[in-house]
Each structure stands twice: as C-alpha cells, then as structure tokens.
Amino acid sequence: MISVSFLGSKDIPKTLKLLNDTDTDFIHLDVMDGKYVSNKTLPFKEMKHIYEFTDKRLDVHLMVDTPSSFIKDYASLNTEYISIHLDTKEDLVSNLKLIKSYGIKAGIVLNPNDDVSMIVPYLPYIDLILVMGVVPGRSGQKYISNTTEKLKELNVLKKEYKKLNFKISIDGGINDRVVKKIKNLVDIVVSGNYIIGSDNYQEKINSLR
C-alpha cells in the first residue's frame, strides 16, 4: 500500500486535489509541534480543512511531545492510523489505548536510533510499526541504508508473534530505487517529495507498487 506525504508541498490544496485523483491508499499527515521536532506544521483548525480537497483515508504521524492533546482532534477526521513516538513525555500504553478508543488503528514510530527490541512490550496494543528511514521532522532527506536491517528484524518479530496482526510501514527517503530493496519487507510505503515533486503523481505511485 502507498501513503503519500504532502509535507514538502508549496501549495497544499493543489497537491491534495492532485493526490485525490490518484489511487494512493492513504494521505500521510505529518503533525509537528515545534517541540518534539524543531519544525511546526499547520494547527488543527487549518488541517481539518483537508477534506475540502480530498476524501482519501488519513495515515497520521504525530511528531509531538504530548500526543493526548492531538489524538481526539485527528481521530475526528477520516483517519485509518494514528502513530506516536516511543519517547514522548506521556505514558505510551495510555495513548495507544486512547487512539483505539476512537476506533482508529494505533501505531508506534521507530526513529533511526531506536532499537527494535524497544517495541516488543507494546506489540499487543498496536496495528502498525512506522519505521523512519530518516531523522523525523524534514522532508527531502536521503534514506539511511541500515534501516533495511531494522525492517528485516521486524519481519522476524512478525513471524514470532503471528497472533498479533501488525503492519510495517517505512517513511523517509523513499523512491523507486530504495523500494526495490525493501518492497518485500514492508506493507505500507510512505513517500513525499519523490511523488509530489514530480509532474505525474500516478506514474510515481505506480513505480512504488
């Protein structure tokens, strides 16, 4: 499955309208509070207008210190997943349960420096593991090559915990060359600049499938 990030867009309404005409499975919504990462995205009162331009399901990535302040708002949209980081300032299990209480699938994000073993205690509470192939917070970065080893470790974990049905997603530095190396290791591919920086969104999406 494909999830497209519009983080690097200079004209968000136009980008969303163009994405709506593609067969992308999700729109990847990056939410940044200026604290967990240095950048800051639009406030929710503006983000909620996304549905004037697209009816695609959302894949929400909260790069924030206090996810509980954001979960209710983003759960009110047409959201499939809400993913939060391991090292936030709040209790992780409580927030994962909060996400699920709204009927939304819950995800945990693994940063480049996070070890796969850190995620094991939370596996019963999650539907998605979002692996960062770059340092979170900025679009247009290059894929960190040793991320592929982390994806292989997660696939071993998937086999060990067969009863737990979680998906693996990759985000950061994704293009057609990177995808060839990792396609069999992931369920969802998140891509931003590679798609929205092109003249033909559908063609680029096709190259990632």
Backbone as a chain_set.jsonl record, in Angstrom:
{"seq": "MISVSFLGSKDIPKTLKLLNDTDTDFIHLDVMDGKYVSNKTLPFKEMKHIYEFTDKRLDVHLMVDTPSSFIKDYASLNTEYISIHLDTKEDLVSNLKLIKSYGIKAGIVLNPNDDVSMIVPYLPYIDLILVMGVVPGRSGQKYISNTTEKLKELNVLKKEYKKLNFKISIDGGINDRVVKKIKNLVDIVVSGNYIIGSDNYQEKINSLR", "coords": {"N": [[0.841, -1.193, 0.0], [0.326, 2.312, -0.531], [1.202, 5.438, 0.9], [0.952, 8.851, 0.793], [2.91, 11.628, 1.564], [2.424, 15.095, 2.122], [4.132, 16.915, 3.122], [6.289, 18.429, 2.059], [5.039, 20.153, 0.329], [4.375, 23.116, -1.573], [2.025, 24.194, -2.211], [-0.549, 23.274, -0.732], [-3.469, 22.764, -1.012], [-3.664, 22.361, -3.848], [-1.907, 20.197, -4.211], [-3.212, 18.202, -2.68], [-5.612, 17.929, -4.102], [-4.656, 16.913, -6.523], [-3.563, 14.509, -5.593], [-5.876, 13.257, -4.803], [-6.915, 12.403, -7.163], [-5.444, 10.216, -7.768], [-4.552, 6.695, -7.238], [-3.607, 6.373, -4.679], [-3.37, 4.816, -1.464], [-3.506, 6.009, 1.042], [-3.401, 9.311, 2.548], [-0.605, 10.686, 3.959], [-0.275, 12.249, 6.932], [1.653, 14.546, 8.415], [2.221, 15.698, 11.62], [3.526, 18.252, 13.482], [4.856, 19.674, 16.428], [6.731, 21.618, 16.976], [8.255, 21.19, 19.172], [8.837, 18.431, 19.865], [10.053, 17.902, 17.43], [11.979, 20.331, 15.579], [10.61, 21.731, 13.606], [7.337, 23.045, 12.719], [3.974, 22.262, 12.019], [0.875, 23.142, 10.301], [-1.792, 24.368, 12.419], [-4.458, 22.404, 13.961], [-6.962, 23.56, 13.423], [-6.68, 24.52, 10.888], [-5.708, 22.303, 9.517], [-7.893, 20.599, 9.553], [-9.4, 21.266, 7.392], [-8.631, 19.778, 5.305], [-10.359, 18.009, 4.086], [-11.801, 19.408, 2.252], [-10.499, 19.113, -0.011], [-9.709, 16.482, -0.455], [-10.843, 13.061, -0.276], [-9.556, 10.917, 0.67], [-8.395, 8.31, 2.896], [-6.732, 8.957, 6.019], [-3.378, 8.742, 7.226], [-1.961, 9.27, 10.029], [0.797, 10.885, 11.466], [2.115, 11.63, 14.428], [4.37, 13.851, 15.459], [5.05, 14.808, 18.168], [5.296, 16.118, 21.55], [3.297, 15.676, 23.465], [1.06, 13.556, 22.813], [-1.625, 13.062, 23.61], [-2.934, 15.486, 23.552], [-3.53, 15.842, 20.939], [-4.73, 13.627, 19.789], [-7.594, 13.247, 19.943], [-8.612, 15.27, 18.223], [-7.499, 14.555, 15.671], [-8.517, 12.047, 15.396], [-11.085, 12.616, 14.773], [-11.231, 13.063, 12.117], [-11.157, 11.564, 8.786], [-9.68, 9.102, 9.49], [-7.348, 6.442, 9.353], [-5.014, 5.406, 10.604], [-3.223, 6.385, 13.562], [-0.098, 7.331, 14.547], [2.41, 7.254, 17.07], [5.391, 8.407, 18.815], [7.991, 6.557, 20.547], [9.383, 7.892, 22.561], [7.897, 9.981, 23.796], [6.491, 12.457, 26.09], [4.557, 11.316, 27.604], [2.548, 8.583, 28.966], [2.883, 5.719, 27.112], [1.267, 3.39, 26.608], [-1.239, 4.227, 27.58], [-1.861, 6.233, 25.716], [-1.916, 4.772, 23.327], [-4.103, 3.152, 23.84], [-6.008, 5.163, 24.017], [-6.108, 6.101, 21.372], [-7.187, 3.809, 20.127], [-9.643, 3.769, 21.374], [-11.197, 5.456, 19.93], [-11.79, 4.022, 17.747], [-9.787, 3.938, 15.92], [-6.853, 2.777, 14.219], [-3.825, 1.993, 15.922], [-0.446, 3.151, 15.986], [3.137, 2.748, 16.41], [6.111, 4.666, 16.258], [9.337, 4.103, 15.023], [12.325, 5.633, 15.487], [15.452, 6.44, 13.737], [17.525, 5.867, 15.61], [16.323, 4.177, 17.424], [16.004, 0.993, 18.917], [14.861, -2.154, 17.722], [14.011, -3.969, 19.683], [12.895, -2.377, 21.644], [10.269, -2.045, 21.091], [8.834, -4.305, 21.6], [7.322, -4.733, 24.137], [5.027, -3.328, 23.571], [3.676, -4.428, 21.487], [1.151, -5.881, 21.713], [-0.679, -3.821, 21.696], [-0.718, -2.461, 19.322], [-1.286, -1.698, 15.788], [0.306, -1.002, 13.788], [3.695, -0.494, 12.781], [5.682, 2.152, 12.318], [8.439, 2.823, 10.569], [11.164, 4.964, 10.615], [13.065, 6.083, 7.987], [14.674, 8.179, 7.88], [15.881, 10.999, 9.849], [13.28, 12.244, 11.799], [11.136, 15.044, 10.888], [11.879, 16.698, 8.741], [11.3, 17.041, 5.225], [12.5, 15.428, 2.193], [14.973, 14.189, 2.77], [17.8, 11.865, 2.617], [17.516, 8.326, 2.381], [18.409, 6.302, 5.13], [20.709, 3.83, 5.011], [21.08, 1.557, 6.74], [18.6, 1.146, 7.786], [17.25, -0.83, 6.488], [18.111, -3.232, 7.632], [16.821, -3.084, 10.064], [14.184, -3.346, 9.244], [14.244, -5.989, 8.406], [14.656, -7.255, 10.87], [12.217, -6.648, 12.087], [10.487, -8.143, 10.532], [11.191, -10.697, 11.315], [10.274, -10.576, 13.906], [7.564, -10.369, 13.377], [7.002, -12.918, 12.48], [7.485, -14.35, 14.792], [5.506, -13.433, 16.481], [2.907, -14.287, 15.529], [0.159, -14.194, 16.097], [-0.369, -11.582, 16.597], [-1.482, -9.008, 14.728], [0.116, -6.897, 13.106], [1.069, -4.196, 10.914], [3.867, -3.223, 8.843], [5.38, -0.179, 8.17], [7.203, 2.106, 6.104], [8.974, 5.161, 6.166], [10.469, 7.967, 4.73], [12.87, 9.249, 2.665], [12.116, 7.714, 0.492], [12.13, 6.295, -2.698], [11.904, 5.047, -6.13], [14.203, 3.474, -6.421], [15.059, 2.806, -3.804], [12.805, 1.422, -2.927], [12.871, -0.968, -4.379], [14.698, -2.48, -2.96], [13.489, -2.942, -0.518], [10.866, -3.686, -0.728], [9.678, -6.227, -0.238], [9.717, -6.33, 2.471], [7.992, -4.658, 3.742], [4.638, -3.419, 4.446], [3.369, -1.046, 3.958], [4.269, 1.815, 2.138], [5.594, 4.956, 2.622], [5.79, 7.975, 0.955], [7.047, 11.151, -0.06], [8.358, 13.78, -1.296], [9.368, 12.521, -3.625], [7.091, 11.817, -4.996], [5.278, 14.106, -4.904], [6.91, 16.057, -5.872], [7.03, 15.675, -8.524], [5.857, 15.692, -12.004], [3.907, 13.95, -12.588], [1.942, 12.389, -10.591], [0.602, 9.886, -10.383], [2.119, 8.173, -11.994], [4.529, 8.029, -10.555], [3.605, 6.905, -8.162], [2.803, 4.416, -9.138], [5.322, 3.378, -9.698], [6.234, 2.705, -7.231], [4.75, 0.611, -6.36]], "CA": [[0.0, 0.0, 0.0], [1.069, 3.575, -0.644], [0.728, 6.582, 1.665], [1.717, 9.989, 0.266], [3.086, 12.78, 2.456], [2.461, 16.392, 1.426], [4.924, 17.794, 3.995], [7.135, 19.339, 1.281], [4.238, 20.877, -0.67], [4.322, 24.591, -1.527], [0.616, 24.541, -2.454], [-1.21, 22.089, -0.166], [-4.749, 22.439, -1.662], [-3.436, 21.818, -5.197], [-1.3, 18.867, -4.037], [-4.243, 17.278, -2.205], [-6.553, 17.675, -5.208], [-3.971, 16.023, -7.467], [-3.468, 13.188, -4.954], [-7.213, 12.679, -4.763], [-7.172, 11.802, -8.474], [-4.591, 9.03, -7.915], [-5.053, 5.537, -6.485], [-2.898, 6.203, -3.405], [-4.239, 4.222, -0.446], [-3.654, 6.959, 2.154], [-2.641, 10.556, 2.636], [0.199, 10.674, 5.18], [-0.39, 13.58, 7.538], [2.686, 14.802, 9.417], [1.829, 16.731, 12.593], [4.727, 18.602, 14.26], [4.501, 20.689, 17.437], [7.822, 22.561, 17.2], [8.961, 20.8, 20.407], [9.427, 17.109, 19.639], [10.99, 18.243, 16.348], [12.071, 21.798, 15.553], [9.621, 22.302, 12.694], [5.945, 23.066, 13.176], [3.019, 22.223, 10.908], [-0.336, 23.943, 10.483], [-2.629, 23.945, 13.541], [-5.586, 21.549, 13.572], [-8.086, 24.351, 12.886], [-6.456, 24.613, 9.439], [-5.552, 20.93, 8.993], [-9.186, 19.901, 9.404], [-9.99, 21.619, 6.087], [-8.076, 18.853, 4.305], [-11.432, 17.309, 3.372], [-12.331, 20.212, 1.153], [-9.646, 18.828, -1.175], [-9.516, 15.041, -0.671], [-11.649, 12.155, 0.554], [-8.706, 9.758, 0.982], [-8.162, 8.0, 4.31], [-5.508, 9.557, 6.535], [-2.376, 7.988, 7.979], [-1.489, 10.426, 10.798], [2.066, 10.696, 12.177], [2.236, 12.685, 15.432], [5.718, 14.152, 15.957], [4.676, 15.761, 19.225], [5.662, 15.733, 22.919], [2.112, 15.252, 24.239], [0.073, 13.07, 21.845], [-3.014, 13.093, 24.095], [-3.519, 16.786, 23.189], [-3.794, 15.864, 19.495], [-5.394, 12.399, 19.327], [-9.042, 13.433, 19.761], [-8.845, 16.066, 17.006], [-7.189, 13.828, 14.435], [-9.441, 10.901, 15.326], [-12.374, 13.11, 14.27], [-11.152, 13.107, 10.657], [-11.308, 10.261, 8.118], [-8.348, 8.59, 9.82], [-7.141, 4.989, 9.473], [-3.949, 5.172, 11.583], [-2.51, 7.456, 14.25], [1.151, 6.764, 15.064], [3.106, 8.111, 18.039], [6.776, 8.014, 19.059], [8.309, 5.852, 21.797], [9.992, 8.76, 23.58], [7.096, 11.168, 24.123], [6.51, 12.771, 27.525], [3.365, 10.725, 28.237], [2.506, 7.124, 29.03], [2.646, 5.213, 25.76], [0.122, 2.469, 26.568], [-2.467, 5.031, 27.732], [-2.156, 6.918, 24.456], [-2.305, 3.756, 22.338], [-5.493, 2.794, 24.18], [-6.837, 6.319, 23.675], [-6.306, 6.051, 19.913], [-8.096, 2.704, 19.82], [-10.98, 4.064, 21.92], [-11.931, 6.177, 18.877], [-11.968, 3.122, 16.604], [-8.672, 4.194, 14.993], [-5.72, 1.861, 14.401], [-2.724, 2.66, 16.627], [0.903, 2.819, 15.532], [4.328, 3.269, 17.104], [7.152, 5.077, 15.325], [10.727, 3.793, 15.384], [13.311, 6.567, 14.952], [16.677, 5.753, 13.311], [18.337, 5.388, 16.741], [15.539, 3.272, 18.278], [16.249, -0.425, 18.694], [13.63, -2.93, 17.514], [13.595, -4.618, 20.934], [12.144, -1.415, 22.455], [8.86, -2.051, 20.702], [8.219, -5.6, 21.96], [6.271, -4.667, 25.169], [3.835, -2.611, 23.099], [3.093, -5.13, 20.334], [-0.279, -6.222, 21.841], [-1.52, -2.615, 21.632], [-0.552, -1.709, 18.074], [-1.672, -2.229, 14.476], [1.268, -0.513, 12.801], [5.012, -0.001, 13.177], [6.158, 3.102, 11.312], [9.901, 2.896, 10.67], [11.717, 6.163, 9.985], [14.288, 5.882, 7.206], [15.409, 9.443, 8.03], [15.591, 11.658, 11.123], [11.988, 12.886, 11.569], [10.991, 16.487, 11.01], [12.097, 17.424, 7.489], [11.127, 16.245, 4.012], [13.587, 15.502, 1.216], [16.24, 13.614, 3.231], [18.214, 10.608, 1.995], [17.244, 7.094, 3.135], [19.537, 5.766, 5.9], [20.767, 2.465, 4.468], [20.948, 0.464, 7.722], [17.174, 0.971, 8.117], [16.824, -2.104, 5.882], [18.352, -4.282, 8.629], [15.746, -2.948, 11.055], [12.985, -3.927, 8.618], [14.425, -7.453, 8.449], [14.415, -7.654, 12.272], [10.771, -6.554, 12.342], [9.848, -9.278, 9.871], [11.432, -11.845, 12.208], [9.335, -10.345, 15.013], [6.225, -10.662, 12.848], [6.866, -14.383, 12.442], [7.463, -14.821, 16.182], [4.227, -13.021, 17.099], [1.927, -14.479, 14.445], [-1.204, -13.863, 16.526], [-0.505, -10.122, 16.615], [-1.57, -8.657, 13.315], [0.536, -5.514, 12.861], [1.68, -3.913, 9.619], [5.131, -2.482, 8.871], [5.393, 0.939, 7.236], [8.507, 2.789, 6.016], [8.799, 6.578, 5.837], [11.69, 8.772, 4.705], [13.851, 8.993, 1.611], [11.639, 6.618, -0.355], [11.956, 6.467, -4.139], [11.796, 3.748, -6.822], [15.419, 2.675, -6.197], [15.013, 2.293, -2.428], [11.692, 0.463, -2.817], [13.271, -2.271, -4.927], [15.457, -3.219, -1.942], [12.733, -3.173, 0.729], [9.46, -3.956, -1.051], [9.196, -7.473, 0.378], [9.852, -6.24, 3.931], [7.026, -3.689, 4.275], [3.239, -3.47, 3.99], [2.996, 0.308, 3.525], [5.385, 2.683, 1.767], [5.264, 6.383, 2.701], [6.695, 8.768, 0.124], [6.622, 12.547, -0.166], [8.934, 14.568, -2.391], [9.515, 11.716, -4.845], [5.802, 11.867, -5.705], [4.678, 15.434, -5.086], [7.864, 16.901, -6.593], [7.022, 15.248, -9.929], [4.763, 16.208, -12.852], [2.904, 12.896, -12.759], [1.844, 11.688, -9.303], [0.199, 8.486, -10.558], [3.267, 7.433, -12.551], [5.471, 7.805, -9.445], [2.958, 5.943, -7.252], [2.9, 3.109, -9.815], [6.708, 2.891, -9.625], [6.488, 2.245, -5.863], [3.88, -0.544, -6.053]], "C": [[0.877, 1.245, 0.0], [0.382, 4.66, 0.18], [1.585, 7.778, 1.252], [1.713, 11.151, 1.249], [3.129, 14.064, 1.635], [3.288, 17.412, 2.211], [5.744, 18.82, 3.206], [6.376, 20.191, 0.289], [4.278, 22.389, -0.458], [2.877, 25.075, -1.705], [-0.236, 23.335, -2.034], [-2.556, 21.779, -0.833], [-4.57, 21.804, -3.044], [-2.884, 20.401, -5.113], [-2.351, 17.836, -3.634], [-5.243, 16.937, -3.304], [-5.939, 16.71, -6.213], [-3.851, 14.608, -6.889], [-4.81, 12.483, -4.927], [-7.567, 11.977, -6.072], [-6.29, 10.582, -8.737], [-5.212, 7.858, -7.152], [-4.247, 5.307, -5.199], [-3.863, 5.687, -2.339], [-4.525, 5.199, 0.689], [-2.959, 8.274, 1.842], [-1.919, 10.516, 3.985], [0.249, 12.091, 5.738], [0.633, 13.733, 8.66], [2.252, 15.956, 10.31], [3.029, 17.003, 13.501], [4.42, 19.781, 15.175], [5.59, 21.729, 17.688], [8.617, 22.271, 18.464], [9.639, 19.442, 20.229], [10.429, 17.178, 18.48], [10.959, 19.761, 16.218], [11.038, 22.444, 14.631], [8.218, 22.225, 13.272], [5.028, 23.064, 11.957], [1.802, 23.081, 11.245], [-1.123, 23.464, 11.695], [-3.839, 23.166, 13.047], [-6.721, 22.355, 12.943], [-7.935, 24.599, 11.373], [-6.356, 23.227, 8.804], [-6.901, 20.261, 8.725], [-9.87, 20.214, 8.068], [-9.464, 20.736, 4.956], [-9.186, 18.203, 3.471], [-12.202, 18.158, 2.392], [-11.614, 19.828, -0.143], [-9.438, 17.342, -1.447], [-10.463, 14.235, 0.208], [-10.873, 10.87, 0.86], [-8.6, 9.566, 2.504], [-6.811, 8.57, 4.742], [-4.674, 8.569, 7.342], [-1.614, 9.076, 8.747], [-0.242, 10.072, 11.615], [2.252, 11.88, 13.12], [3.684, 12.804, 15.92], [5.568, 15.234, 17.026], [5.075, 15.214, 20.599], [4.496, 15.13, 23.695], [0.999, 14.806, 23.298], [-1.375, 13.196, 22.302], [-3.713, 14.415, 23.755], [-3.967, 16.827, 21.731], [-4.706, 14.722, 19.037], [-6.88, 12.61, 19.041], [-9.355, 14.186, 18.466], [-8.635, 15.239, 15.749], [-8.01, 12.551, 14.291], [-10.794, 11.325, 14.756], [-12.389, 13.215, 12.748], [-11.316, 11.693, 10.09], [-9.997, 9.48, 8.243], [-8.326, 7.075, 9.983], [-6.148, 4.676, 10.594], [-3.545, 6.476, 12.265], [-1.284, 6.815, 14.895], [1.861, 7.767, 15.959], [4.502, 7.55, 18.31], [6.949, 7.38, 20.435], [8.705, 6.805, 22.922], [9.217, 10.056, 23.826], [7.089, 11.358, 25.644], [5.334, 12.151, 28.283], [3.453, 9.201, 28.23], [2.045, 6.561, 27.681], [1.401, 4.332, 25.673], [-1.199, 3.236, 26.687], [-2.853, 5.703, 26.423], [-2.533, 5.949, 23.345], [-3.746, 3.316, 22.573], [-6.453, 3.924, 23.821], [-7.127, 6.35, 22.177], [-7.344, 5.0, 19.558], [-9.522, 2.965, 20.319], [-11.846, 4.827, 20.908], [-12.151, 5.304, 17.642], [-10.909, 3.319, 15.531], [-7.562, 3.179, 15.269], [-4.522, 2.627, 14.959], [-1.369, 2.189, 16.113], [1.969, 3.395, 16.438], [5.382, 3.561, 16.038], [8.525, 4.7, 15.878], [11.65, 4.798, 14.697], [14.581, 5.822, 14.549], [17.52, 5.195, 14.462], [17.592, 4.434, 17.682], [15.823, 1.819, 17.906], [14.91, -1.166, 18.58], [13.112, -3.547, 18.813], [12.741, -3.691, 21.822], [10.638, -1.505, 22.225], [8.103, -3.268, 21.224], [7.125, -5.487, 23.038], [4.957, -4.064, 24.68], [3.121, -3.321, 21.949], [1.61, -5.478, 20.504], [-1.218, -5.027, 21.646], [-1.52, -1.941, 20.262], [-0.989, -2.477, 16.825], [-0.619, -1.908, 13.424], [2.599, -0.17, 13.474], [5.507, 0.869, 12.029], [7.666, 3.298, 11.521], [10.394, 4.126, 9.915], [13.032, 5.831, 9.288], [15.152, 7.127, 7.19], [15.143, 9.96, 9.441], [14.298, 12.447, 10.948], [12.037, 14.402, 11.677], [11.175, 17.285, 9.735], [11.883, 16.501, 6.304], [12.377, 16.353, 3.142], [14.924, 14.954, 1.661], [16.537, 12.287, 2.525], [17.97, 9.433, 2.94], [18.513, 6.584, 3.821], [19.617, 4.262, 5.628], [20.59, 1.36, 5.506], [19.521, 0.288, 8.248], [16.675, -0.377, 7.596], [17.023, -3.261, 6.857], [17.26, -4.281, 9.696], [14.443, -3.56, 10.526], [13.061, -5.455, 8.63], [14.163, -7.986, 9.855], [12.917, -7.656, 12.588], [10.011, -7.697, 11.679], [10.048, -10.568, 10.655], [10.446, -11.78, 13.377], [7.912, -10.717, 14.606], [5.964, -12.168, 12.832], [6.76, -14.954, 13.857], [6.11, -14.55, 16.851], [3.104, -13.092, 16.071], [0.513, -14.048, 14.827], [-1.453, -12.354, 16.552], [-0.399, -9.608, 15.185], [-1.18, -7.192, 13.071], [1.193, -5.394, 11.485], [2.979, -3.123, 9.821], [5.091, -1.423, 7.772], [6.78, 1.591, 7.251], [8.288, 4.217, 5.528], [10.16, 7.275, 5.847], [12.663, 8.365, 3.623], [13.43, 7.936, 0.615], [11.483, 7.055, -1.807], [11.952, 5.088, -4.794], [13.025, 2.864, -6.58], [15.419, 2.034, -4.807], [13.959, 1.193, -2.313], [12.064, -0.918, -3.33], [13.964, -3.128, -3.874], [14.597, -3.634, -0.747], [11.287, -3.613, 0.525], [8.886, -5.172, -0.32], [9.214, -7.434, 1.907], [8.792, -5.342, 4.564], [5.622, -3.902, 3.703], [2.801, -2.134, 3.402], [4.269, 1.108, 3.25], [4.905, 4.128, 1.824], [6.283, 7.145, 1.862], [6.142, 10.173, -0.026], [7.166, 13.205, -1.411], [9.06, 13.813, -3.701], [8.238, 11.778, -5.682], [5.365, 13.297, -5.969], [5.641, 16.429, -5.761], [7.903, 16.584, -8.079], [5.852, 15.878, -10.684], [3.644, 15.191, -12.996], [2.848, 12.039, -11.499], [1.554, 10.2, -9.497], [1.348, 7.62, -11.058], [4.267, 7.073, -11.434], [4.898, 6.797, -8.431], [3.066, 4.532, -7.828], [4.297, 2.512, -9.66], [7.072, 2.372, -8.238], [5.696, 0.975, -5.522], [4.571, -1.866, -6.376]], "O": [[2.015, 1.227, 0.469], [-0.842, 4.791, 0.168], [2.811, 7.724, 1.35], [0.661, 11.598, 1.705], [3.78, 14.126, 0.592], [3.165, 18.619, 1.998], [5.878, 19.963, 3.641], [6.991, 20.888, -0.518], [4.224, 22.879, 0.67], [2.553, 26.22, -1.39], [-0.595, 22.493, -2.857], [-2.784, 20.625, -1.196], [-5.243, 20.827, -3.373], [-3.323, 19.51, -5.841], [-2.384, 16.731, -4.176], [-5.672, 15.79, -3.424], [-6.61, 15.8, -6.699], [-4.017, 13.625, -7.612], [-4.878, 11.257, -5.016], [-8.406, 11.076, -6.097], [-6.375, 9.977, -9.805], [-6.251, 8.0, -6.509], [-4.202, 4.189, -4.685], [-5.032, 6.072, -2.314], [-5.628, 5.227, 1.234], [-2.064, 8.347, 1.0], [-2.549, 10.335, 5.027], [0.753, 13.01, 5.093], [0.497, 13.126, 9.722], [1.953, 17.049, 9.83], [3.498, 16.108, 14.204], [3.805, 20.762, 14.757], [5.409, 22.625, 18.513], [9.545, 23.007, 18.799], [10.849, 19.31, 20.413], [11.509, 16.59, 18.542], [10.023, 20.408, 16.69], [10.637, 23.585, 14.857], [7.944, 21.449, 14.188], [5.275, 23.776, 10.983], [1.712, 23.665, 12.325], [-1.128, 22.267, 11.981], [-4.208, 23.247, 11.876], [-7.375, 21.873, 12.018], [-8.914, 24.853, 10.672], [-6.851, 23.001, 7.7], [-7.039, 19.464, 7.797], [-10.8, 19.517, 7.661], [-9.814, 20.93, 3.792], [-8.984, 17.885, 2.299], [-13.151, 17.686, 1.766], [-12.063, 20.174, -1.236], [-9.033, 16.97, -2.548], [-10.839, 14.669, 1.297], [-11.458, 9.863, 1.259], [-8.7, 10.517, 3.28], [-5.873, 8.656, 3.949], [-5.194, 7.695, 8.035], [-0.729, 9.727, 8.192], [-0.229, 9.09, 12.356], [2.516, 12.997, 12.677], [4.162, 11.972, 16.691], [5.908, 16.398, 16.819], [5.178, 14.002, 20.787], [4.674, 14.198, 24.479], [0.089, 15.583, 23.008], [-2.265, 13.413, 21.479], [-4.941, 14.464, 23.677], [-4.696, 17.733, 21.328], [-5.378, 14.837, 18.012], [-7.369, 12.188, 17.993], [-10.245, 13.796, 17.709], [-9.488, 15.22, 14.862], [-8.177, 12.038, 13.185], [-11.565, 10.479, 14.303], [-13.445, 13.432, 12.153], [-11.582, 10.747, 10.83], [-9.303, 9.229, 7.257], [-9.174, 6.499, 10.664], [-6.393, 3.803, 11.427], [-3.523, 7.535, 11.638], [-1.404, 5.88, 15.686], [1.915, 8.96, 15.663], [4.767, 6.373, 18.067], [6.172, 7.626, 21.357], [8.403, 6.559, 24.09], [9.818, 11.109, 24.041], [7.613, 10.528, 26.386], [5.138, 12.43, 29.466], [4.314, 8.614, 27.576], [0.966, 6.887, 27.186], [0.578, 4.502, 24.774], [-2.162, 2.933, 25.983], [-4.028, 5.742, 26.06], [-3.378, 6.267, 22.508], [-4.512, 3.13, 21.628], [-7.574, 3.677, 23.376], [-8.26, 6.596, 21.764], [-8.266, 5.26, 18.785], [-10.487, 2.448, 19.757], [-13.073, 4.841, 21.016], [-12.638, 5.779, 16.616], [-11.097, 2.924, 14.38], [-7.356, 2.771, 16.412], [-4.234, 3.748, 14.541], [-1.162, 1.006, 15.842], [1.751, 4.384, 17.138], [5.531, 2.827, 15.061], [8.83, 4.947, 17.045], [11.748, 4.815, 13.47], [14.778, 4.683, 14.972], [18.163, 4.157, 14.304], [18.181, 3.936, 18.641], [15.874, 1.465, 16.728], [13.948, -0.83, 19.27], [11.902, -3.636, 19.016], [11.961, -4.164, 22.648], [9.842, -1.089, 23.067], [6.873, -3.261, 21.284], [6.07, -6.1, 22.871], [3.907, -4.261, 25.292], [2.074, -2.862, 21.491], [0.861, -5.382, 19.532], [-2.42, -5.209, 21.452], [-2.236, -0.961, 20.054], [-1.051, -3.706, 16.806], [-0.634, -2.455, 12.322], [2.631, 0.367, 14.581], [5.723, 0.39, 10.916], [8.099, 3.866, 12.523], [10.089, 4.312, 8.737], [13.984, 5.363, 9.913], [16.219, 7.15, 6.576], [14.286, 9.431, 10.149], [14.213, 13.258, 10.025], [12.833, 14.975, 12.422], [10.695, 18.414, 9.634], [12.233, 15.323, 6.357], [13.203, 17.246, 3.327], [15.933, 15.215, 1.006], [15.656, 11.673, 1.923], [18.192, 9.536, 4.147], [19.559, 6.449, 3.186], [18.703, 3.514, 5.974], [20.009, 0.321, 5.194], [19.258, -0.605, 9.054], [15.787, -0.99, 8.19], [16.199, -4.173, 6.909], [16.832, -5.335, 10.168], [13.701, -4.206, 11.266], [12.052, -6.129, 8.841], [13.532, -9.029, 10.024], [12.417, -8.551, 13.268], [9.004, -8.165, 12.21], [9.175, -11.435, 10.661], [9.866, -12.789, 13.778], [7.159, -11.302, 15.385], [4.862, -12.628, 13.13], [6.034, -15.921, 14.091], [5.639, -15.334, 17.675], [2.439, -12.097, 15.782], [-0.246, -13.587, 13.975], [-2.599, -11.904, 16.531], [0.63, -9.754, 14.526], [-2.048, -6.347, 12.853], [1.782, -6.342, 10.967], [3.161, -2.447, 10.835], [4.81, -1.718, 6.61], [7.447, 1.621, 8.285], [7.518, 4.456, 4.598], [10.907, 7.195, 6.822], [13.218, 7.266, 3.655], [14.274, 7.323, -0.038], [10.806, 8.037, -2.112], [11.991, 4.072, -4.101], [12.906, 1.64, -6.539], [15.744, 0.855, -4.661], [14.191, 0.162, -1.682], [11.622, -1.927, -2.78], [13.839, -4.352, -3.884], [14.942, -4.58, -0.038], [10.571, -3.881, 1.489], [7.751, -5.145, 0.155], [8.783, -8.383, 2.562], [8.699, -5.269, 5.789], [5.448, -4.481, 2.631], [1.985, -2.079, 2.482], [5.219, 1.078, 4.032], [3.932, 4.492, 1.163], [7.49, 6.982, 2.037], [4.93, 10.372, -0.11], [6.523, 13.196, -2.461], [8.882, 14.392, -4.773], [8.288, 11.79, -6.912], [5.109, 13.671, -7.114], [5.227, 17.514, -6.171], [8.709, 17.151, -8.816], [4.977, 16.508, -10.091], [2.557, 15.521, -13.47], [3.609, 11.082, -11.354], [2.177, 9.353, -8.858], [1.531, 6.488, -10.61], [4.779, 5.954, -11.383], [5.622, 5.947, -7.913], [3.376, 3.578, -7.114], [4.448, 1.3, -9.51], [8.082, 1.688, -8.07], [5.955, 0.341, -4.5], [3.987, -2.932, -6.18]]}, "num_chains": 1, "name": "protein.A"}
